[in-house]
């Protein structure tokens, strides 16, 4: 392991500039460029390919969710709950707030003996557009149950109940639930977090910071269902398999993670995070891919084309896969009158690292 660690340090230690990932063309001219970083890392921690700075420090945001679910599964609390794998996928996902997904969140809370009022994720409109419209038409305000992170928070309450820890304050970094999550991730990857005190995520849970390459490696470990020493981690494999079995609960209809896992069925586990973060575990190759768009949520149009471009650069997509994930029509930029005015084109070029 020491030899591999040296290789990773040498490959990612020197910061590099962000790389162009996408160009927006207006006519035949470049109008805008989205810059960012990409890291492709195997389960041993070896950097296989990169664009920009693989060692860039990032907040994984919701891409951290599969690992936040790990202590819950390893404790045996999830198995004892009698909840189905659809609930585990929701705990590890960022759901759309549909009625069906909210019903699963309620089931998790009921199992934990917790009330929806205990959720500390906050409130936003459902990501699922049809559900958001239906709520507005009924004059119904969204509740924390509709928040994309409510499944994760319900899972944390379930773990708190199983640990005999207070349900109140479960999002505090010093709470036993959060300590278990952070400690287990460090054990899994063999690397400490960047900061002694985590930041605050959009859902108010603790938000760690890490190298992009570490996020990619964590997803390689998710692909393998193993830790950094190569030891099997059955609970990690269980989370991975639940996400692949129920991709609709990891995101929702029309969203990238659900689409990607359905299109490349059995080959990938995919999880997006806010502010232009995305990570993919590629099972058949045993590596992880992490992408960071520097302009974050200011350019939501960039994340799907950037992820598709990265997979394409790695020769992981067939022409049919590529068109399914990113139809030609989606790449076209149109005027408000519907006239074609340009397109979004990939600019990403991965640098392969020497072994």
C-alpha positions as a LaTeX table, in Angstrom:
\begin{tabular}{lrrr}
\hline
Residue & $x$ (\AA) & $y$ (\AA) & $z$ (\AA) \\
\hline
Unk1 & 0.00 & 0.00 & 0.00 \\
Unk2 & 2.87 & 2.39 & 0.70 \\
Unk3 & 4.03 & 2.17 & $-2.90$ \\
Unk4 & 0.57 & 3.03 & $-4.20$ \\
Unk5 & 0.30 & 5.97 & $-1.79$ \\
Unk6 & 3.57 & 7.37 & $-3.11$ \\
Unk7 & 2.27 & 7.12 & $-6.65$ \\
Unk8 & $-0.91$ & 8.96 & $-5.81$ \\
Unk9 & 0.96 & 11.70 & $-3.95$ \\
Unk10 & 3.34 & 12.22 & $-6.87$ \\
Unk11 & 0.53 & 12.30 & $-9.41$ \\
Unk12 & $-1.82$ & 14.72 & $-7.66$ \\
Unk13 & 0.40 & 16.80 & $-5.39$ \\
Unk14 & 1.18 & 19.66 & $-7.78$ \\
Unk15 & $-1.94$ & 21.79 & $-8.32$ \\
Unk16 & $-2.83$ & 22.49 & $-11.92$ \\
Unk17 & $-5.20$ & 24.94 & $-13.52$ \\
Unk18 & $-8.84$ & 24.08 & $-14.12$ \\
Unk19 & $-9.44$ & 22.46 & $-17.49$ \\
Unk20 & $-12.09$ & 23.44 & $-20.04$ \\
Unk21 & $-14.82$ & 20.81 & $-19.84$ \\
Unk22 & $-17.51$ & 22.27 & $-22.10$ \\
Unk23 & $-17.88$ & 25.04 & $-24.65$ \\
Unk24 & $-21.08$ & 26.81 & $-25.54$ \\
Unk25 & $-21.02$ & 27.66 & $-29.21$ \\
Unk26 & $-23.13$ & 30.44 & $-30.67$ \\
Unk27 & $-23.03$ & 29.81 & $-34.35$ \\
Unk28 & $-19.44$ & 28.79 & $-35.07$ \\
Unk29 & $-17.93$ & 30.85 & $-32.26$ \\
Unk30 & $-17.22$ & 30.05 & $-28.61$ \\
Unk31 & $-19.39$ & 32.20 & $-26.36$ \\
Unk32 & $-18.87$ & 30.57 & $-22.94$ \\
Unk33 & $-16.62$ & 27.96 & $-21.39$ \\
Unk34 & $-17.29$ & 25.80 & $-18.34$ \\
Unk35 & $-14.10$ & 24.92 & $-16.48$ \\
Unk36 & $-13.56$ & 22.25 & $-13.86$ \\
Unk37 & $-11.67$ & 19.21 & $-12.68$ \\
Unk38 & $-11.99$ & 15.46 & $-13.30$ \\
Unk39 & $-10.30$ & 12.59 & $-11.45$ \\
Unk40 & $-10.39$ & 8.90 & $-12.36$ \\
Unk41 & $-9.01$ & 6.72 & $-9.55$ \\
Unk42 & $-8.96$ & 2.97 & $-8.88$ \\
Unk43 & $-9.66$ & 1.26 & $-5.57$ \\
Unk44 & $-5.93$ & 1.16 & $-4.71$ \\
Unk45 & $-5.81$ & 4.95 & $-4.88$ \\
Unk46 & $-3.92$ & 5.09 & $-8.19$ \\
Unk47 & $-4.76$ & 8.10 & $-10.32$ \\
Unk48 & $-5.59$ & 6.77 & $-13.78$ \\
Unk49 & $-6.61$ & 9.95 & $-15.56$ \\
Unk50 & $-7.36$ & 13.57 & $-14.86$ \\
Unk51 & $-8.37$ & 16.91 & $-16.28$ \\
Unk52 & $-7.45$ & 20.02 & $-14.36$ \\
Unk53 & $-6.45$ & 19.42 & $-10.75$ \\
Unk54 & $-7.28$ & 15.97 & $-9.37$ \\
Unk55 & $-6.19$ & 17.18 & $-5.93$ \\
Unk56 & $-8.62$ & 20.11 & $-5.92$ \\
Unk57 & $-10.40$ & 20.36 & $-2.58$ \\
Unk58 & $-14.14$ & 19.97 & $-2.95$ \\
Unk59 & $-17.25$ & 19.51 & $-0.87$ \\
Unk60 & $-18.83$ & 16.27 & $-2.14$ \\
Unk61 & $-22.23$ & 17.46 & $-0.94$ \\
Unk62 & $-24.86$ & 14.82 & $-1.76$ \\
Unk63 & $-22.29$ & 12.57 & $-3.43$ \\
Unk64 & $-21.33$ & 11.75 & 0.19 \\
Unk65 & $-24.72$ & 10.14 & 0.88 \\
Unk66 & $-23.87$ & 6.49 & 0.11 \\
Unk67 & $-21.15$ & 6.69 & 2.76 \\
Unk68 & $-23.36$ & 8.50 & 5.26 \\
Unk69 & $-25.64$ & 5.44 & 5.08 \\
Unk70 & $-22.81$ & 3.00 & 5.88 \\
Unk71 & $-22.94$ & 3.07 & 9.72 \\
Unk72 & $-26.71$ & 2.56 & 9.60 \\
Unk73 & $-26.32$ & $-0.66$ & 7.58 \\
Unk74 & $-23.23$ & $-1.90$ & 9.43 \\
Unk75 & $-24.93$ & $-1.42$ & 12.81 \\
Unk76 & $-27.59$ & $-3.93$ & 11.79 \\
Unk77 & $-30.27$ & $-1.30$ & 12.44 \\
Unk78 & $-31.39$ & $-1.21$ & 8.84 \\
Unk79 & $-31.75$ & $-5.00$ & 8.61 \\
Unk80 & $-33.68$ & $-5.11$ & 11.89 \\
Unk81 & $-36.01$ & $-2.35$ & 10.68 \\
Unk82 & $-37.59$ & $-4.59$ & 8.06 \\
Unk83 & $-37.40$ & $-1.75$ & 5.52 \\
Unk84 & $-36.86$ & $-2.69$ & 1.88 \\
Unk85 & $-33.96$ & $-1.93$ & $-0.43$ \\
Unk86 & $-36.08$ & 0.84 & $-1.97$ \\
Unk87 & $-35.79$ & 2.66 & 1.37 \\
Unk88 & $-32.02$ & 2.19 & 1.46 \\
Unk89 & $-31.73$ & 3.66 & $-2.04$ \\
Unk90 & $-33.76$ & 6.65 & $-0.86$ \\
Unk91 & $-31.54$ & 7.10 & 2.22 \\
Unk92 & $-28.47$ & 7.14 & $-0.07$ \\
Unk93 & $-30.18$ & 9.31 & $-2.69$ \\
Unk94 & $-31.56$ & 12.76 & $-3.44$ \\
Unk95 & $-35.19$ & 12.05 & $-4.21$ \\
Unk96 & $-37.61$ & 14.20 & $-6.15$ \\
Unk97 & $-40.27$ & 14.63 & $-3.48$ \\
Unk98 & $-42.96$ & 12.59 & $-5.21$ \\
Unk99 & $-45.85$ & 11.17 & $-3.20$ \\
Unk100 & $-44.40$ & 7.66 & $-3.54$ \\
Unk101 & $-40.98$ & 8.78 & $-2.30$ \\
Unk102 & $-42.48$ & 10.74 & 0.60 \\
Unk103 & $-44.39$ & 7.60 & 1.61 \\
Unk104 & $-41.05$ & 5.78 & 1.94 \\
Unk105 & $-39.61$ & 8.62 & 4.03 \\
Unk106 & $-42.62$ & 8.38 & 6.34 \\
Unk107 & $-42.05$ & 4.62 & 6.63 \\
Unk108 & $-38.43$ & 5.19 & 7.68 \\
Unk109 & $-39.50$ & 7.80 & 10.24 \\
Unk110 & $-42.24$ & 5.55 & 11.63 \\
Unk111 & $-39.70$ & 2.74 & 12.04 \\
Unk112 & $-37.42$ & 5.16 & 13.90 \\
Unk113 & $-40.27$ & 6.31 & 16.13 \\
Unk114 & $-39.67$ & 9.81 & 14.83 \\
Unk115 & $-42.03$ & 12.55 & 13.75 \\
Unk116 & $-41.61$ & 14.48 & 10.46 \\
Unk117 & $-41.23$ & 17.61 & 12.60 \\
Unk118 & $-37.89$ & 16.21 & 13.78 \\
Unk119 & $-36.39$ & 16.49 & 10.29 \\
Unk120 & $-33.77$ & 19.25 & 10.20 \\
Unk121 & $-33.21$ & 19.29 & 6.43 \\
Unk122 & $-35.31$ & 22.39 & 5.79 \\
Unk123 & $-37.83$ & 22.94 & 3.01 \\
Unk124 & $-37.72$ & 23.42 & $-0.74$ \\
Unk125 & $-40.07$ & 22.71 & $-3.64$ \\
Unk126 & $-39.99$ & 19.12 & $-4.88$ \\
Unk127 & $-37.41$ & 18.49 & $-7.58$ \\
Unk128 & $-40.07$ & 16.50 & $-9.43$ \\
Unk129 & $-41.75$ & 19.13 & $-11.59$ \\
Unk130 & $-45.15$ & 17.41 & $-11.81$ \\
Unk131 & $-45.28$ & 17.10 & $-8.02$ \\
Unk132 & $-44.26$ & 20.73 & $-7.54$ \\
Unk133 & $-47.00$ & 21.88 & $-9.93$ \\
Unk134 & $-49.60$ & 19.67 & $-8.20$ \\
Unk135 & $-48.70$ & 21.13 & $-4.80$ \\
Unk136 & $-49.01$ & 24.69 & $-6.10$ \\
Unk137 & $-52.38$ & 23.91 & $-7.72$ \\
Unk138 & $-53.64$ & 22.50 & $-4.41$ \\
Unk139 & $-52.27$ & 25.47 & $-2.52$ \\
Unk140 & $-50.17$ & 23.09 & $-0.46$ \\
Unk141 & $-46.83$ & 24.31 & 0.86 \\
Unk142 & $-43.97$ & 21.81 & 0.63 \\
Unk143 & $-42.85$ & 20.26 & 3.91 \\
Unk144 & $-39.45$ & 18.87 & 4.96 \\
Unk145 & $-40.69$ & 15.47 & 3.75 \\
Unk146 & $-40.43$ & 16.79 & 0.17 \\
Unk147 & $-36.81$ & 17.89 & 0.63 \\
Unk148 & $-34.42$ & 15.84 & $-1.50$ \\
Unk149 & $-32.36$ & 14.95 & 1.62 \\
Unk150 & $-35.26$ & 13.85 & 3.84 \\
Unk151 & $-34.45$ & 10.18 & 3.22 \\
Unk152 & $-30.89$ & 10.70 & 4.44 \\
Unk153 & $-32.11$ & 12.57 & 7.51 \\
Unk154 & $-34.72$ & 9.92 & 8.28 \\
Unk155 & $-31.93$ & 7.33 & 8.07 \\
Unk156 & $-29.85$ & 9.34 & 10.53 \\
Unk157 & $-32.78$ & 9.42 & 12.96 \\
Unk158 & $-33.13$ & 5.65 & 12.56 \\
Unk159 & $-29.44$ & 5.20 & 13.41 \\
Unk160 & $-29.74$ & 7.54 & 16.40 \\
Unk161 & $-32.64$ & 5.47 & 17.73 \\
Unk162 & $-30.66$ & 2.24 & 17.26 \\
Unk163 & $-27.63$ & 3.72 & 19.02 \\
Unk164 & $-29.72$ & 4.90 & 21.96 \\
Unk165 & $-28.57$ & 8.43 & 21.16 \\
Unk166 & $-30.80$ & 11.52 & 21.37 \\
Unk167 & $-32.89$ & 12.19 & 18.28 \\
Unk168 & $-32.61$ & 15.89 & 18.97 \\
Unk169 & $-29.41$ & 17.40 & 17.62 \\
Unk170 & $-28.69$ & 14.49 & 15.27 \\
Unk171 & $-27.11$ & 16.88 & 12.73 \\
Unk172 & $-24.60$ & 18.34 & 15.18 \\
Unk173 & $-21.03$ & 17.31 & 14.24 \\
Unk174 & $-20.48$ & 16.11 & 17.82 \\
Unk175 & $-23.57$ & 13.87 & 17.79 \\
Unk176 & $-22.80$ & 10.11 & 17.90 \\
Unk177 & $-24.45$ & 9.63 & 14.50 \\
Unk178 & $-22.22$ & 12.18 & 12.80 \\
Unk179 & $-19.11$ & 10.95 & 14.61 \\
Unk180 & $-19.88$ & 7.42 & 13.42 \\
Unk181 & $-20.27$ & 8.61 & 9.82 \\
Unk182 & $-17.05$ & 10.61 & 9.73 \\
Unk183 & $-14.98$ & 8.01 & 11.57 \\
Unk184 & $-16.20$ & 5.18 & 9.33 \\
Unk185 & $-15.38$ & 7.10 & 6.14 \\
Unk186 & $-11.84$ & 7.75 & 7.34 \\
Unk187 & $-11.47$ & 4.05 & 8.18 \\
Unk188 & $-12.89$ & 3.04 & 4.81 \\
Unk189 & $-10.56$ & 5.23 & 2.75 \\
Unk190 & $-7.56$ & 5.35 & 5.08 \\
Unk191 & $-7.39$ & 9.14 & 4.75 \\
Unk192 & $-8.37$ & 11.89 & 7.20 \\
Unk193 & $-10.66$ & 14.75 & 6.27 \\
Unk194 & $-9.20$ & 18.09 & 5.22 \\
Unk195 & $-10.71$ & 20.11 & 8.07 \\
Unk196 & $-11.03$ & 19.39 & 11.81 \\
Unk197 & $-14.55$ & 20.87 & 11.80 \\
Unk198 & $-16.88$ & 20.22 & 8.85 \\
Unk199 & $-18.85$ & 22.92 & 7.09 \\
Unk200 & $-22.66$ & 22.97 & 6.88 \\
Unk201 & $-24.41$ & 21.37 & 3.92 \\
Unk202 & $-27.49$ & 22.80 & 2.21 \\
Unk203 & $-29.62$ & 20.40 & 4.26 \\
Unk204 & $-27.85$ & 21.53 & 7.48 \\
Unk205 & $-26.00$ & 18.22 & 7.98 \\
Unk206 & $-22.20$ & 18.35 & 8.39 \\
Unk207 & $-20.39$ & 18.77 & 5.05 \\
Unk208 & $-16.80$ & 17.46 & 4.83 \\
Unk209 & $-14.15$ & 18.65 & 2.40 \\
Unk210 & $-11.75$ & 16.35 & 0.55 \\
Unk211 & $-9.59$ & 15.99 & $-2.52$ \\
Unk212 & $-11.51$ & 15.27 & $-5.70$ \\
Unk213 & $-9.25$ & 12.25 & $-6.13$ \\
Unk214 & $-10.38$ & 10.92 & $-2.72$ \\
Unk215 & $-14.02$ & 11.24 & $-3.74$ \\
Unk216 & $-13.22$ & 9.30 & $-6.91$ \\
Unk217 & $-11.42$ & 6.62 & $-4.88$ \\
Unk218 & $-14.34$ & 6.35 & $-2.46$ \\
Unk219 & $-16.57$ & 5.56 & $-5.43$ \\
Unk220 & $-14.06$ & 3.00 & $-6.65$ \\
Unk221 & $-14.38$ & 1.37 & $-3.22$ \\
Unk222 & $-18.16$ & 1.56 & $-3.59$ \\
Unk223 & $-17.80$ & $-0.23$ & $-6.92$ \\
Unk224 & $-15.73$ & $-2.98$ & $-5.30$ \\
Unk225 & $-17.69$ & $-3.14$ & $-2.05$ \\
Unk226 & $-14.37$ & $-3.04$ & $-0.21$ \\
Unk227 & $-12.19$ & $-0.77$ & 1.91 \\
Unk228 & $-8.81$ & 0.76 & 1.06 \\
Unk229 & $-7.02$ & $-2.39$ & 2.23 \\
Unk230 & $-9.10$ & $-4.55$ & $-0.10$ \\
Unk231 & $-11.18$ & $-6.08$ & 2.69 \\
Unk232 & $-14.83$ & $-6.76$ & 1.74 \\
Unk233 & $-17.36$ & $-4.35$ & 3.20 \\
Unk234 & $-20.71$ & $-6.14$ & 2.74 \\
Unk235 & $-22.72$ & $-3.13$ & 3.93 \\
Unk236 & $-21.12$ & $-0.93$ & 1.25 \\
Unk237 & $-22.00$ & $-3.52$ & $-1.39$ \\
Unk238 & $-25.56$ & $-3.59$ & $-0.05$ \\
Unk239 & $-25.89$ & 0.19 & $-0.44$ \\
Unk240 & $-24.41$ & $-0.01$ & $-3.95$ \\
Unk241 & $-26.82$ & $-2.76$ & $-4.98$ \\
Unk242 & $-29.84$ & $-0.96$ & $-3.52$ \\
Unk243 & $-28.99$ & 2.16 & $-5.52$ \\
Unk244 & $-28.69$ & 0.12 & $-8.71$ \\
Unk245 & $-31.91$ & $-1.78$ & $-8.03$ \\
Unk246 & $-33.93$ & 1.37 & $-7.30$ \\
Unk247 & $-32.35$ & 4.18 & $-9.35$ \\
Unk248 & $-35.68$ & 6.04 & $-9.32$ \\
Unk249 & $-35.19$ & 6.63 & $-5.58$ \\
Unk250 & $-31.60$ & 7.84 & $-5.96$ \\
Unk251 & $-32.88$ & 10.79 & $-8.01$ \\
Unk252 & $-36.06$ & 10.68 & $-10.10$ \\
Unk253 & $-37.53$ & 10.56 & $-13.57$ \\
Unk254 & $-35.51$ & 12.56 & $-16.10$ \\
Unk255 & $-32.63$ & 13.23 & $-13.68$ \\
Unk256 & $-29.04$ & 12.26 & $-14.41$ \\
Unk257 & $-28.39$ & 9.59 & $-11.77$ \\
Unk258 & $-31.57$ & 7.67 & $-12.51$ \\
Unk259 & $-31.00$ & 7.94 & $-16.26$ \\
Unk260 & $-27.36$ & 6.91 & $-16.03$ \\
Unk261 & $-27.97$ & 3.83 & $-13.89$ \\
Unk262 & $-30.84$ & 2.74 & $-16.11$ \\
Unk263 & $-28.88$ & 3.27 & $-19.31$ \\
Unk264 & $-25.74$ & 1.49 & $-18.06$ \\
Unk265 & $-27.70$ & $-1.01$ & $-15.97$ \\
Unk266 & $-25.52$ & $-3.08$ & $-13.68$ \\
Unk267 & $-22.35$ & $-1.22$ & $-14.67$ \\
Unk268 & $-22.45$ & 2.02 & $-12.66$ \\
Unk269 & $-23.58$ & 3.63 & $-9.43$ \\
Unk270 & $-24.05$ & 7.35 & $-9.87$ \\
Unk271 & $-24.54$ & 10.19 & $-7.39$ \\
Unk272 & $-24.68$ & 13.91 & $-8.00$ \\
Unk273 & $-24.05$ & 16.66 & $-5.46$ \\
Unk274 & $-24.88$ & 20.34 & $-5.37$ \\
Unk275 & $-22.59$ & 22.99 & $-6.83$ \\
Unk276 & $-21.47$ & 21.00 & $-9.85$ \\
Unk277 & $-20.32$ & 17.75 & $-8.18$ \\
Unk278 & $-20.82$ & 14.29 & $-9.64$ \\
Unk279 & $-19.30$ & 10.89 & $-8.88$ \\
Unk280 & $-19.64$ & 7.54 & $-10.59$ \\
Unk281 & $-18.61$ & 4.06 & $-9.45$ \\
Unk282 & $-17.82$ & 1.92 & $-12.49$ \\
Unk283 & $-18.27$ & $-1.69$ & $-11.37$ \\
Unk284 & $-16.84$ & $-3.59$ & $-14.34$ \\
Unk285 & $-13.59$ & $-1.61$ & $-14.29$ \\
Unk286 & $-13.40$ & $-1.03$ & $-10.55$ \\
Unk287 & $-12.66$ & 2.68 & $-10.70$ \\
Unk288 & $-14.38$ & 5.88 & $-9.63$ \\
Unk289 & $-14.88$ & 9.08 & $-11.61$ \\
Unk290 & $-15.38$ & 12.43 & $-9.89$ \\
Unk291 & $-16.28$ & 15.67 & $-11.67$ \\
Unk292 & $-16.39$ & 19.22 & $-10.34$ \\
Unk293 & $-17.82$ & 22.10 & $-12.40$ \\
Unk294 & $-16.25$ & 25.29 & $-11.08$ \\
Unk295 & $-19.26$ & 27.50 & $-11.64$ \\
Unk296 & $-21.35$ & 25.08 & $-9.60$ \\
Unk297 & $-25.10$ & 25.50 & $-9.59$ \\
Unk298 & $-24.76$ & 28.71 & $-11.61$ \\
Unk299 & $-24.51$ & 26.48 & $-14.70$ \\
Unk300 & $-26.70$ & 23.42 & $-14.14$ \\
Unk301 & $-26.69$ & 22.85 & $-17.88$ \\
Unk302 & $-23.05$ & 21.77 & $-17.60$ \\
Unk303 & $-23.11$ & 18.77 & $-15.28$ \\
Unk304 & $-24.81$ & 16.21 & $-17.52$ \\
Unk305 & $-22.77$ & 17.05 & $-20.66$ \\
Unk306 & $-19.57$ & 17.07 & $-18.57$ \\
Unk307 & $-20.28$ & 13.65 & $-17.06$ \\
Unk308 & $-21.19$ & 12.23 & $-20.47$ \\
Unk309 & $-18.00$ & 13.73 & $-21.93$ \\
Unk310 & $-15.90$ & 12.09 & $-19.20$ \\
Unk311 & $-17.49$ & 8.69 & $-19.78$ \\
Unk312 & $-17.04$ & 9.15 & $-23.52$ \\
Unk313 & $-13.36$ & 10.04 & $-23.07$ \\
Unk314 & $-12.93$ & 6.77 & $-21.19$ \\
Unk315 & $-14.64$ & 4.86 & $-24.04$ \\
Unk316 & $-17.40$ & 3.69 & $-21.70$ \\
Unk317 & $-20.37$ & 4.70 & $-23.87$ \\
Unk318 & $-21.76$ & 3.27 & $-27.07$ \\
Unk319 & $-23.31$ & 5.71 & $-29.58$ \\
Unk320 & $-26.74$ & 4.53 & $-28.38$ \\
Unk321 & $-25.80$ & 5.13 & $-24.73$ \\
Unk322 & $-24.52$ & 8.59 & $-25.57$ \\
Unk323 & $-27.70$ & 9.56 & $-27.40$ \\
Unk324 & $-29.89$ & 8.14 & $-24.62$ \\
Unk325 & $-28.06$ & 10.09 & $-21.92$ \\
Unk326 & $-27.67$ & 13.30 & $-23.89$ \\
Unk327 & $-29.98$ & 13.46 & $-26.93$ \\
Unk328 & $-28.79$ & 15.64 & $-29.81$ \\
Unk329 & $-31.74$ & 17.95 & $-29.23$ \\
Unk330 & $-30.59$ & 18.68 & $-25.66$ \\
Unk331 & $-27.24$ & 19.91 & $-26.94$ \\
Unk332 & $-28.82$ & 22.53 & $-29.19$ \\
Unk333 & $-29.07$ & 26.14 & $-28.00$ \\
Unk334 & $-32.19$ & 27.89 & $-29.31$ \\
Unk335 & $-33.51$ & 31.41 & $-29.36$ \\
Unk336 & $-36.76$ & 32.14 & $-27.55$ \\
Unk337 & $-38.49$ & 31.76 & $-30.91$ \\
Unk338 & $-37.10$ & 28.24 & $-31.22$ \\
Unk339 & $-34.45$ & 29.01 & $-33.83$ \\
Unk340 & $-31.23$ & 26.95 & $-33.48$ \\
Unk341 & $-28.47$ & 29.33 & $-32.38$ \\
Unk342 & $-25.63$ & 27.06 & $-31.31$ \\
Unk343 & $-24.79$ & 24.02 & $-29.23$ \\
Unk344 & $-22.99$ & 22.76 & $-26.14$ \\
Unk345 & $-19.92$ & 20.76 & $-27.17$ \\
Unk346 & $-17.41$ & 18.79 & $-25.07$ \\
Unk347 & $-13.98$ & 20.34 & $-24.59$ \\
Unk348 & $-12.77$ & 17.76 & $-22.04$ \\
Unk349 & $-9.48$ & 15.98 & $-22.77$ \\
Unk350 & $-8.36$ & 13.50 & $-20.11$ \\
Unk351 & $-4.67$ & 13.15 & $-19.40$ \\
Unk352 & $-3.80$ & 9.47 & $-18.85$ \\
Unk353 & $-1.35$ & 8.90 & $-16.04$ \\
Unk354 & 1.68 & 6.66 & $-16.44$ \\
Unk355 & 1.85 & 3.51 & $-14.34$ \\
\hline
\end{tabular}
